[in-house]
Structures are given as structure tokens and as C-alpha cells.
Amino acid sequence: MTPSTIELVPSAEDRRVARHAAAAIVLTVAEAAIPLPLPGVKPGLANIVTLIVLARWGWREAVWVALLRVGAGSLLLGQFLAPGFFLSLSGALASLLTLGVAMHLPRRWFGPVSQSILAAFAHIGAQLVVARLWLVPHDGVFYLTPVFAAAAVVFGTINGLVAARLLTELNAADSTRSAA
């Protein structure tokens, strides 16, 4: 009797998702090394990758990249199944749902910057709700909303601008390649 083998052959999409998830994971780990003035206020640099994937390959691939980032990032940082993991997961799910809706809004007014700001608000909103329901059983947690909202506007804007710039450069490179 010979042992049977199962061979999984990754598609081009699988490789693309893995590449982008790896980039997002690197940004997540690097961001963890940045000292922050308040716990929970992070720039969300990995969301730049998610925005680029959303714009170029759609929501499905963006979901894979974001969820792989949350899972692998939490494993690498030693937070898997800890409160930080659930806060990150809730924020990622809320921002992905928001991006799923926002990508259908008129592109004339809703590009990477506005999508990034909306996703940042959804992310922090979900985290505050999870923190209130699970970690801090007191409404006082919502007193932090203005601080987190300001961070969402600032970091959402910066990340959206970076994503928009990178998308412009990637599209220009694609145009150059297709013209050659």
C-alpha cells in the first residue's frame, strides 16, 4: 500500500494574497515597536496594504490580507487569543465591512483617503464597543472617544494619502509595462 499525497498548488491569487499579507504583517510587527502615548492609539500602517489590495484586486482579497495579518501578527507578537487579538480582530472586521460598503460609493468623492478614514472610525468604534462589553464594564471607556476619533482622522488621512500615492505609482508602472 502506498501512502497517498495531497498536493496543493497555489494560484496566482494565492501568491498575491500571501505577498501582501506578509507586507502587512511586517508593518504590524514594526508598528508594535513604536512607542505610543496612549494604549490603543496606533497608526495602522498595515491598513495601507489593505487599501491597495482593495483598490487593485477587490474586497475578497483585502479580507484575506487583513485577516491573515491579524492572525499571524498576533501569533508573532504573542497576543493570539489575548484581549489585544480580539480588539484587533473586531476592528479589522468592522473596517472590512465598512470598506465593503464604501467601495460602492461614488469614486469621485470616496477614494482611498475617505475609505481609510471611514475604516479607521469603524476600527476604533468596534474596539471601543468590545472594550466596553468585555474588558472595561463601565461607560467611562467612551470618554476616550474624542481622543480615538482624532487619531482615526489623523492616521486615516495619512494612511489614505500614502495608499493613494502608492496606487498612483503602481498604476503608472502598470501603464508603462503595458505600453512597452
Backbone as ProteinMPNN parsed JSONL, in Angstrom:
{"seq_chain_A": "MTPSTIELVPSAEDRRVARHAAAAIVLTVAEAAIPLPLPGVKPGLANIVTLIVLARWGWREAVWVALLRVGAGSLLLGQFLAPGFFLSLSGALASLLTLGVAMHLPRRWFGPVSQSILAAFAHIGAQLVVARLWLVPHDGVFYLTPVFAAAAVVFGTINGLVAARLLTELNAADSTRSAA", "coords_chain_A": {"N_chain_A": [[0.836, -1.182, 0.0], [0.632, 2.15, -0.923], [1.395, 5.331, 0.388], [-0.926, 7.974, 0.171], [-0.771, 11.183, -1.357], [-1.506, 14.565, -0.985], [-1.527, 17.237, -3.046], [-1.251, 20.614, -2.951], [-1.683, 23.227, -5.069], [-0.698, 26.421, -5.317], [-2.485, 29.26, -6.502], [-2.115, 32.119, -8.727], [-3.449, 34.187, -7.487], [-3.428, 33.284, -4.823], [-0.686, 33.481, -4.259], [-0.334, 36.22, -4.532], [-1.988, 37.218, -2.488], [-0.619, 36.133, -0.31], [1.85, 37.476, -0.515], [1.062, 40.156, -0.099], [-0.145, 39.931, 2.417], [2.093, 39.21, 3.909], [3.591, 41.583, 3.723], [1.864, 43.306, 5.118], [1.928, 42.096, 7.622], [4.6, 42.476, 8.359], [4.583, 45.271, 8.626], [2.798, 45.473, 10.758], [4.198, 44.216, 12.853], [6.438, 45.888, 12.958], [5.186, 48.258, 13.684], [4.418, 47.642, 16.267], [6.684, 48.087, 17.681], [6.877, 50.771, 17.931], [6.872, 53.409, 20.203], [4.008, 54.483, 21.938], [1.828, 57.192, 22.858], [-0.633, 56.714, 24.09], [-2.294, 53.752, 25.111], [-3.524, 51.639, 22.576], [-3.758, 53.584, 20.62], [-2.736, 53.612, 17.551], [-0.866, 53.907, 14.486], [-1.758, 52.239, 12.389], [-0.484, 51.191, 10.091], [-0.445, 48.886, 8.486], [-2.88, 48.93, 7.313], [-2.629, 50.39, 5.029], [-1.698, 48.623, 3.129], [-3.942, 46.959, 2.943], [-5.8, 48.769, 1.849], [-4.656, 49.246, -0.668], [-4.75, 46.684, -1.796], [-7.525, 46.351, -1.814], [-8.283, 48.333, -3.689], [-6.985, 47.464, -5.997], [-7.424, 44.67, -6.358], [-9.804, 43.948, -5.194], [-12.461, 43.395, -2.754], [-12.606, 40.818, -1.616], [-9.966, 39.763, -1.676], [-8.772, 41.698, -0.093], [-9.967, 41.18, 2.358], [-8.867, 38.663, 2.961], [-6.133, 39.363, 3.187], [-6.202, 41.195, 5.356], [-7.275, 39.617, 7.465], [-5.42, 37.523, 7.621], [-3.227, 39.039, 8.378], [-4.023, 39.923, 10.943], [-4.25, 37.467, 12.324], [-1.656, 36.164, 11.976], [0.015, 38.252, 12.784], [-0.735, 38.553, 15.468], [0.107, 36.099, 16.46], [2.9, 36.271, 16.07], [3.487, 38.42, 17.738], [2.85, 37.411, 20.16], [0.236, 37.573, 21.126], [-1.95, 36.067, 20.514], [-5.259, 35.08, 20.891], [-5.407, 36.612, 23.152], [-6.631, 39.561, 24.886], [-5.849, 41.754, 23.213], [-5.739, 40.581, 20.69], [-8.45, 40.038, 20.148], [-9.487, 42.608, 20.187], [-8.12, 43.694, 18.009], [-9.043, 41.994, 15.971], [-11.825, 42.516, 16.025], [-11.809, 45.209, 15.281], [-10.638, 45.008, 12.734], [-12.566, 43.457, 11.368], [-14.805, 45.167, 11.477], [-13.81, 47.388, 10.055], [-13.344, 46.199, 7.578], [-15.95, 45.499, 6.799], [-16.998, 48.071, 6.587], [-15.349, 49.088, 4.537], [-16.203, 47.397, 2.528], [-18.736, 48.411, 2.006], [-18.101, 51.093, 1.468], [-16.601, 50.975, -0.869], [-18.431, 50.942, -2.849], [-19.442, 53.429, -3.037], [-19.638, 56.647, -4.71], [-16.776, 57.079, -6.675], [-15.717, 59.513, -7.238], [-15.907, 61.122, -4.98], [-15.226, 59.413, -2.95], [-12.447, 58.041, -2.366], [-9.267, 56.414, -1.77], [-8.434, 57.919, 0.513], [-10.778, 58.87, 1.886], [-11.988, 56.389, 2.241], [-10.115, 55.193, 3.906], [-10.309, 56.819, 6.202], [-12.982, 56.33, 6.972], [-12.767, 53.566, 7.465], [-10.941, 53.641, 9.583], [-12.451, 54.911, 11.576], [-14.484, 52.986, 11.897], [-12.943, 50.861, 12.786], [-11.896, 51.777, 15.291], [-14.274, 52.292, 16.576], [-15.448, 49.718, 16.804], [-13.528, 48.534, 18.439], [-13.788, 50.051, 20.791], [-16.375, 49.327, 21.552], [-16.074, 46.543, 21.992], [-14.171, 46.651, 24.041], [-15.693, 47.946, 26.003], [-17.825, 46.11, 26.392], [-16.487, 43.82, 27.225], [-13.88, 44.159, 28.474], [-13.739, 46.544, 30.042], [-16.112, 47.089, 32.015], [-17.748, 49.512, 32.101], [-19.233, 52.624, 31.369], [-17.455, 54.686, 31.201], [-15.35, 54.188, 29.513], [-16.031, 55.216, 27.089], [-15.391, 57.868, 27.269], [-12.989, 58.167, 26.137], [-13.45, 58.385, 23.48], [-13.271, 60.912, 21.945], [-10.453, 61.257, 21.768], [-9.637, 58.923, 20.445], [-11.128, 59.231, 18.118], [-9.971, 61.525, 17.012], [-7.43, 60.481, 16.505], [-8.168, 58.584, 14.62], [-8.975, 60.211, 12.488], [-6.573, 61.594, 11.9], [-4.595, 59.497, 11.468], [-6.027, 57.926, 9.666], [-6.265, 59.692, 7.524], [-3.537, 60.14, 6.831], [-2.681, 57.484, 6.218], [-4.431, 56.94, 4.112], [-3.618, 58.865, 2.242], [-1.002, 57.982, 1.725], [-1.591, 55.444, 0.656], [-3.059, 56.242, -1.617], [-1.077, 57.603, -3.062], [0.769, 55.511, -3.518], [-0.863, 53.825, -5.034], [-1.221, 55.424, -7.312], [1.407, 55.456, -8.283], [1.787, 52.703, -8.74], [-0.181, 52.222, -10.683], [0.811, 53.849, -12.729], [3.192, 52.533, -13.259], [2.155, 50.109, -14.164], [0.899, 51.005, -16.504], [3.111, 51.821, -17.992], [4.409, 49.373, -18.335], [2.5, 47.957, -19.829], [2.449, 49.471, -22.119], [4.898, 49.035, -23.204]], "CA_chain_A": [[0.0, 0.0, 0.0], [1.425, 3.376, -0.982], [0.705, 6.47, 1.021], [-1.447, 8.963, -0.774], [-0.347, 12.55, -1.075], [-2.361, 15.639, -1.48], [-0.69, 18.341, -3.473], [-1.95, 21.879, -3.112], [-0.975, 24.105, -5.988], [-1.199, 27.789, -5.119], [-2.79, 30.048, -7.702], [-1.504, 33.451, -8.749], [-4.152, 34.962, -6.454], [-2.904, 32.843, -3.529], [0.65, 34.058, -4.092], [-0.512, 37.672, -4.368], [-2.502, 37.421, -1.129], [0.471, 35.827, 0.622], [2.818, 38.581, -0.58], [0.503, 41.347, 0.555], [-0.308, 39.631, 3.847], [3.433, 39.283, 4.505], [3.931, 43.006, 3.862], [1.033, 43.847, 6.201], [2.42, 41.516, 8.883], [5.844, 43.189, 8.666], [4.201, 46.594, 9.128], [2.176, 45.281, 12.08], [5.264, 43.932, 13.826], [7.233, 47.116, 13.09], [4.367, 49.23, 14.417], [4.396, 47.253, 17.675], [7.901, 48.595, 18.302], [6.783, 52.226, 18.049], [6.277, 53.819, 21.483], [2.776, 55.239, 21.737], [1.461, 57.966, 24.043], [-1.805, 56.102, 24.711], [-2.54, 52.385, 24.647], [-4.593, 51.508, 21.594], [-3.65, 54.587, 19.565], [-1.683, 53.161, 16.65], [-1.042, 54.459, 13.142], [-2.453, 51.326, 11.486], [0.262, 51.192, 8.825], [-0.806, 47.72, 7.678], [-4.11, 49.228, 6.578], [-2.225, 50.896, 3.718], [-1.664, 47.44, 2.251], [-5.335, 46.547, 2.73], [-6.409, 49.734, 0.922], [-4.104, 48.998, -2.004], [-5.325, 45.419, -2.276], [-8.934, 46.63, -2.096], [-8.394, 49.115, -4.924], [-6.452, 46.769, -7.176], [-7.891, 43.298, -6.545], [-11.141, 43.765, -4.665], [-12.763, 43.214, -1.332], [-12.318, 39.439, -1.178], [-8.536, 39.648, -1.377], [-8.49, 42.594, 1.037], [-10.385, 40.457, 3.565], [-7.842, 37.654, 3.238], [-4.914, 40.034, 3.649], [-6.422, 41.76, 6.692], [-7.446, 38.563, 8.468], [-4.126, 36.861, 7.788], [-2.401, 39.967, 9.151], [-4.439, 39.886, 12.351], [-3.895, 36.167, 12.898], [-0.208, 35.954, 12.028], [0.604, 39.314, 13.601], [-0.951, 38.255, 16.885], [0.986, 34.977, 16.802], [4.279, 36.767, 16.151], [3.615, 39.335, 18.871], [2.492, 36.702, 21.39], [-1.056, 38.047, 21.614], [-3.037, 35.264, 19.964], [-6.359, 34.805, 21.821], [-5.367, 37.566, 24.266], [-7.552, 40.672, 24.59], [-5.392, 42.538, 22.07], [-6.13, 39.879, 19.469], [-9.887, 40.228, 19.911], [-9.67, 44.017, 19.84], [-7.635, 43.85, 16.634], [-9.963, 41.269, 15.086], [-13.094, 43.255, 15.927], [-11.534, 46.4, 14.498], [-10.422, 44.614, 11.339], [-13.855, 43.043, 10.79], [-15.639, 46.368, 11.293], [-13.268, 48.208, 8.972], [-13.573, 45.472, 6.323], [-17.358, 45.68, 6.435], [-17.127, 49.463, 6.165], [-14.721, 49.197, 3.221], [-17.079, 46.706, 1.582], [-19.799, 49.348, 1.644], [-17.507, 52.323, 0.942], [-16.079, 50.81, -2.23], [-19.546, 51.119, -3.777], [-19.796, 54.847, -3.054], [-19.064, 57.301, -5.902], [-15.316, 57.234, -6.591], [-15.376, 60.93, -7.355], [-15.801, 61.667, -3.628], [-14.795, 58.398, -1.988], [-11.259, 57.326, -2.805], [-8.51, 55.781, -0.68], [-8.347, 58.732, 1.739], [-12.048, 58.794, 2.618], [-12.175, 54.995, 2.656], [-9.232, 54.967, 5.046], [-10.878, 57.49, 7.379], [-14.166, 55.561, 7.368], [-12.303, 52.306, 8.048], [-10.326, 53.937, 10.88], [-13.549, 55.129, 12.526], [-15.122, 51.692, 12.161], [-11.99, 50.074, 13.574], [-11.851, 52.245, 16.667], [-15.614, 52.106, 17.145], [-15.599, 48.311, 17.202], [-12.651, 48.272, 19.577], [-14.388, 50.643, 21.992], [-17.529, 48.506, 21.942], [-15.561, 45.296, 22.574], [-13.56, 47.008, 25.325], [-16.785, 48.235, 26.95], [-18.601, 44.902, 26.689], [-15.701, 42.709, 27.748], [-12.72, 44.461, 29.303], [-13.992, 47.643, 30.97], [-17.575, 47.121, 32.115], [-18.179, 50.817, 32.582], [-19.39, 53.556, 30.251], [-16.349, 55.631, 31.202], [-14.463, 53.898, 28.385], [-16.431, 56.06, 25.964], [-14.784, 59.188, 27.406], [-11.811, 58.158, 25.264], [-13.877, 58.503, 22.081], [-12.686, 62.044, 21.206], [-9.028, 61.014, 21.506], [-9.544, 57.901, 19.405], [-11.684, 59.806, 16.882], [-8.93, 62.393, 16.455], [-6.403, 59.591, 15.956], [-8.724, 57.975, 13.404], [-8.924, 61.21, 11.417], [-5.174, 61.857, 11.54], [-3.941, 58.327, 10.876], [-6.798, 57.541, 8.487], [-5.883, 60.603, 6.436], [-2.153, 59.853, 6.426], [-2.635, 56.181, 5.557], [-5.138, 57.068, 2.84], [-2.752, 59.618, 1.322], [0.086, 57.083, 1.328], [-2.173, 54.44, -0.243], [-3.389, 56.904, -2.886], [0.192, 57.853, -3.754], [1.285, 54.228, -3.988], [-1.735, 53.37, -6.125], [-0.879, 56.221, -8.491], [2.687, 54.957, -8.786], [1.584, 51.346, -9.261], [-0.937, 52.329, -11.934], [1.726, 54.398, -13.729], [4.116, 51.448, -13.613], [1.381, 49.159, -14.989], [0.707, 51.621, -17.808], [4.402, 51.785, -18.66], [4.644, 47.978, -18.713], [1.572, 47.54, -20.9], [2.771, 50.224, -23.336], [6.164, 48.527, -23.747]], "C_chain_A": [[0.885, 1.251, 0.0], [0.662, 4.514, -0.319], [0.243, 7.451, -0.046], [-0.97, 10.352, -0.364], [-1.343, 13.515, -1.681], [-1.438, 16.793, -1.826], [-1.553, 19.57, -3.701], [-1.104, 22.784, -3.998], [-1.531, 25.518, -5.826], [-1.413, 28.499, -6.456], [-2.034, 31.371, -7.65], [-2.145, 34.339, -7.685], [-3.635, 34.593, -5.063], [-1.54, 33.467, -3.246], [0.567, 35.575, -3.825], [-1.013, 37.981, -2.952], [-1.398, 37.177, -0.11], [1.507, 36.944, 0.657], [2.312, 39.81, 0.161], [0.28, 41.12, 2.049], [1.043, 39.708, 4.552], [3.858, 40.735, 4.712], [3.149, 43.631, 5.015], [1.504, 43.339, 7.564], [3.705, 42.216, 9.313], [5.523, 44.574, 9.238], [3.573, 46.508, 10.519], [3.233, 45.063, 13.148], [6.128, 45.178, 14.04], [6.49, 48.156, 13.916], [4.331, 48.926, 15.913], [5.627, 47.779, 18.415], [7.876, 50.106, 18.508], [6.175, 52.582, 19.405], [5.078, 54.738, 21.228], [2.384, 55.98, 23.012], [0.274, 57.366, 24.798], [-1.955, 54.673, 24.22], [-3.702, 52.377, 23.654], [-4.562, 52.54, 20.482], [-2.441, 54.205, 18.711], [-1.928, 53.741, 15.263], [-1.777, 53.538, 12.17], [-1.803, 51.243, 10.117], [-0.113, 50.028, 7.916], [-2.083, 47.961, 6.875], [-3.818, 49.835, 5.211], [-2.231, 49.742, 2.714], [-3.088, 46.99, 1.938], [-6.029, 47.476, 1.74], [-5.922, 49.519, -0.512], [-4.69, 47.722, -2.595], [-6.794, 45.613, -2.633], [-9.084, 47.324, -3.447], [-7.983, 48.317, -6.157], [-7.079, 45.401, -7.416], [-9.218, 42.989, -5.865], [-11.225, 43.418, -3.197], [-12.373, 41.835, -0.812], [-10.846, 39.279, -0.808], [-8.147, 40.544, -0.205], [-8.863, 41.925, 2.357], [-9.333, 39.42, 3.95], [-6.587, 38.296, 3.817], [-5.091, 40.533, 5.084], [-6.536, 40.674, 7.759], [-6.168, 37.756, 8.682], [-3.18, 37.73, 8.609], [-2.751, 39.911, 10.63], [-4.0, 38.578, 13.004], [-2.4, 35.98, 13.054], [0.484, 37.015, 12.882], [0.437, 39.038, 15.089], [-0.101, 37.069, 17.34], [2.426, 35.445, 16.989], [4.509, 37.666, 17.356], [3.227, 38.686, 20.202], [1.168, 37.138, 21.981], [-2.227, 37.194, 21.138], [-3.985, 34.819, 21.079], [-6.282, 35.627, 23.114], [-6.326, 38.708, 23.928], [-7.146, 41.513, 23.386], [-5.76, 41.909, 20.739], [-7.596, 40.141, 19.148], [-10.215, 41.689, 19.586], [-9.255, 44.261, 18.388], [-8.583, 43.18, 15.643], [-11.281, 42.015, 14.929], [-12.919, 44.518, 15.09], [-11.356, 46.082, 13.024], [-11.736, 44.221, 10.675], [-14.751, 44.255, 10.519], [-15.122, 47.223, 10.145], [-13.447, 47.519, 7.621], [-15.02, 45.602, 5.863], [-17.602, 47.106, 5.926], [-16.52, 49.667, 4.78], [-15.556, 48.505, 2.147], [-18.218, 47.583, 1.117], [-19.199, 50.564, 0.932], [-16.997, 52.169, -0.486], [-17.17, 50.951, -3.286], [-20.045, 52.566, -3.82], [-19.133, 55.506, -4.269], [-17.566, 57.582, -5.735], [-14.878, 58.687, -6.683], [-15.151, 61.551, -5.972], [-15.227, 60.68, -2.624], [-13.659, 57.555, -2.566], [-10.546, 56.732, -1.607], [-8.476, 56.598, 0.612], [-9.653, 58.646, 2.537], [-12.346, 57.371, 3.067], [-11.334, 54.689, 3.897], [-9.776, 55.605, 6.319], [-12.105, 56.742, 7.885], [-13.758, 54.25, 8.047], [-11.678, 52.528, 9.423], [-11.395, 54.184, 11.948], [-14.248, 53.817, 12.885], [-14.239, 50.842, 13.065], [-12.026, 50.49, 15.045], [-13.213, 52.102, 17.346], [-15.838, 50.684, 17.633], [-14.737, 47.997, 18.414], [-13.216, 48.865, 20.87], [-15.574, 49.822, 22.481], [-17.064, 47.2, 22.589], [-14.93, 45.578, 23.936], [-14.632, 47.244, 26.382], [-17.512, 46.971, 27.365], [-17.798, 43.835, 27.424], [-14.664, 43.132, 28.779], [-12.964, 45.517, 30.369], [-15.507, 47.802, 31.099], [-18.111, 48.417, 32.733], [-18.234, 51.768, 31.397], [-18.28, 54.601, 30.174], [-15.371, 55.406, 30.057], [-14.782, 54.8, 27.187], [-15.932, 57.503, 26.095], [-13.532, 59.311, 26.534], [-12.16, 58.372, 23.794], [-13.282, 59.704, 21.363], [-11.206, 61.84, 20.859], [-8.875, 60.013, 20.372], [-10.102, 58.41, 18.072], [-10.664, 60.724, 16.214], [-7.816, 61.56, 15.832], [-6.887, 58.944, 14.665], [-8.671, 58.95, 12.234], [-7.481, 61.415, 10.951], [-4.547, 60.667, 10.827], [-4.697, 57.816, 9.654], [-6.44, 58.391, 7.289], [-4.474, 60.284, 5.927], [-2.075, 58.526, 5.667], [-3.328, 56.223, 4.199], [-4.315, 57.814, 1.807], [-1.592, 58.753, 0.829], [-0.435, 56.031, 0.348], [-2.499, 55.041, -1.602], [-2.128, 57.157, -3.707], [0.763, 56.556, -4.319], [0.443, 53.668, -5.124], [-1.45, 54.123, -7.418], [0.418, 55.717, -9.121], [2.554, 53.558, -9.383], [0.836, 51.375, -10.593], [-0.063, 52.89, -13.052], [2.71, 53.329, -14.194], [3.406, 50.405, -14.493], [1.179, 49.704, -16.401], [1.985, 51.574, -18.638], [4.704, 50.37, -19.172], [3.762, 47.547, -19.872], [1.862, 48.268, -22.201], [4.045, 49.674, -23.994], [6.038, 47.214, -24.463]], "O_chain_A": [[1.781, 1.383, 0.834], [-0.556, 4.633, -0.454], [0.939, 7.713, -1.028], [-0.794, 10.647, 0.818], [-1.922, 13.284, -2.742], [-0.664, 17.26, -0.99], [-2.463, 19.569, -4.531], [0.056, 23.062, -3.695], [-2.688, 25.781, -6.154], [-0.632, 28.355, -7.397], [-1.394, 31.695, -6.65], [-1.464, 35.148, -7.054], [-3.426, 35.467, -4.221], [-1.274, 33.924, -2.135], [1.304, 36.12, -3.004], [-0.515, 38.898, -2.299], [-1.261, 37.935, 0.85], [1.988, 37.319, 1.726], [3.036, 40.424, 0.945], [0.495, 42.026, 2.854], [1.13, 40.214, 5.671], [4.419, 41.079, 5.752], [3.707, 44.397, 5.801], [1.477, 44.079, 8.547], [3.885, 42.517, 10.493], [6.129, 44.996, 10.223], [3.797, 47.38, 11.358], [3.169, 45.659, 14.223], [6.506, 45.486, 15.17], [7.083, 48.849, 14.742], [4.226, 49.838, 16.733], [5.61, 47.902, 19.64], [8.748, 50.66, 19.177], [5.083, 52.115, 19.731], [5.14, 55.649, 20.403], [2.577, 55.47, 24.115], [0.189, 57.498, 26.019], [-1.763, 54.406, 23.034], [-4.727, 53.025, 23.87], [-5.274, 52.388, 19.49], [-1.292, 54.436, 19.086], [-3.069, 54.035, 14.904], [-2.368, 54.025, 11.207], [-2.493, 51.225, 9.098], [-0.099, 50.174, 6.694], [-2.338, 47.281, 5.881], [-4.671, 49.797, 4.325], [-2.715, 49.883, 1.591], [-3.402, 46.676, 0.79], [-6.773, 47.009, 0.878], [-6.708, 49.604, -1.456], [-5.078, 47.693, -3.763], [-7.257, 45.094, -3.648], [-9.927, 46.935, -4.256], [-8.563, 48.477, -7.231], [-7.252, 45.004, -8.568], [-9.704, 41.862, -5.957], [-10.228, 43.185, -2.512], [-11.868, 41.705, 0.304], [-10.519, 38.729, 0.243], [-7.28, 40.181, 0.59], [-8.162, 42.082, 3.357], [-8.954, 39.31, 5.116], [-6.044, 37.826, 4.817], [-4.223, 40.315, 5.929], [-5.955, 40.8, 8.837], [-5.87, 37.351, 9.806], [-2.422, 37.223, 9.437], [-1.859, 39.857, 11.477], [-3.446, 38.58, 14.103], [-1.922, 35.671, 14.146], [1.426, 36.712, 13.616], [1.356, 39.262, 15.877], [0.36, 37.039, 18.481], [3.091, 35.06, 17.952], [5.597, 37.676, 17.931], [3.27, 39.334, 21.248], [0.982, 37.084, 23.197], [-3.382, 37.567, 21.342], [-3.556, 34.252, 22.083], [-7.019, 35.358, 24.063], [-6.786, 38.806, 22.79], [-8.006, 41.942, 22.616], [-6.059, 42.612, 19.773], [-7.942, 40.433, 18.003], [-11.12, 41.965, 18.798], [-9.951, 44.946, 17.638], [-8.887, 43.746, 14.592], [-11.798, 42.133, 13.818], [-13.785, 44.856, 14.283], [-11.863, 46.801, 12.163], [-11.994, 44.614, 9.537], [-15.376, 44.352, 9.463], [-15.91, 47.73, 9.347], [-13.68, 48.192, 6.617], [-15.285, 45.793, 4.676], [-18.326, 47.31, 4.952], [-17.11, 50.345, 3.939], [-15.615, 48.959, 1.004], [-18.626, 47.511, -0.043], [-19.726, 51.012, -0.087], [-16.968, 53.144, -1.237], [-16.877, 51.067, -4.476], [-20.973, 52.88, -4.565], [-18.161, 54.969, -4.802], [-17.148, 58.237, -4.78], [-13.781, 59.04, -6.247], [-14.29, 62.418, -5.818], [-14.785, 61.085, -1.549], [-13.883, 56.505, -3.169], [-11.146, 56.563, -0.545], [-8.489, 56.022, 1.7], [-9.626, 58.377, 3.738], [-12.894, 57.163, 4.149], [-11.79, 54.011, 4.818], [-9.713, 55.006, 7.393], [-12.256, 56.539, 9.089], [-14.325, 53.868, 9.071], [-11.854, 51.711, 10.327], [-11.264, 53.726, 13.084], [-14.563, 53.576, 14.05], [-14.722, 50.187, 13.988], [-12.17, 49.648, 15.932], [-13.293, 51.825, 18.543], [-16.351, 50.465, 18.731], [-15.166, 47.277, 19.316], [-13.127, 48.242, 21.928], [-15.757, 49.642, 23.685], [-17.6, 46.795, 23.621], [-15.137, 44.818, 24.882], [-14.498, 46.796, 27.52], [-17.79, 46.771, 28.547], [-18.366, 43.033, 28.165], [-14.576, 42.528, 29.848], [-12.452, 45.402, 31.483], [-16.112, 48.577, 30.359], [-18.82, 48.408, 33.739], [-17.374, 51.718, 30.518], [-18.18, 55.324, 29.183], [-14.644, 56.321, 29.669], [-13.906, 55.104, 26.377], [-16.035, 58.28, 25.145], [-13.076, 60.414, 26.234], [-11.269, 58.523, 22.958], [-12.813, 59.54, 20.237], [-10.766, 62.215, 19.773], [-8.085, 60.221, 19.45], [-9.591, 58.05, 17.012], [-10.51, 60.703, 14.992], [-7.314, 61.891, 14.757], [-6.113, 58.774, 13.724], [-8.356, 58.556, 11.111], [-7.204, 61.409, 9.751], [-4.029, 60.802, 9.719], [-4.082, 57.325, 8.707], [-6.323, 57.887, 6.172], [-4.258, 60.173, 4.721], [-1.471, 58.455, 4.597], [-2.859, 55.605, 3.243], [-4.306, 57.447, 0.631], [-1.244, 58.79, -0.351], [0.201, 55.757, -0.669], [-2.244, 54.416, -2.632], [-2.122, 56.944, -4.919], [1.191, 56.514, -5.473], [0.981, 53.098, -6.073], [-1.439, 53.53, -8.496], [0.513, 55.57, -10.34], [3.147, 53.267, -10.422], [1.179, 50.64, -11.52], [-0.176, 52.458, -14.199], [3.021, 53.235, -15.382], [3.989, 49.888, -15.446], [1.274, 48.962, -17.379], [1.943, 51.318, -19.841], [5.19, 50.191, -20.289], [4.215, 46.858, -20.786], [1.561, 47.752, -23.277], [4.242, 49.833, -25.198], [7.031, 46.686, -24.962]]}, "name": "protein", "num_of_chains": 1, "seq": "MTPSTIELVPSAEDRRVARHAAAAIVLTVAEAAIPLPLPGVKPGLANIVTLIVLARWGWREAVWVALLRVGAGSLLLGQFLAPGFFLSLSGALASLLTLGVAMHLPRRWFGPVSQSILAAFAHIGAQLVVARLWLVPHDGVFYLTPVFAAAAVVFGTINGLVAARLLTELNAADSTRSAA"}
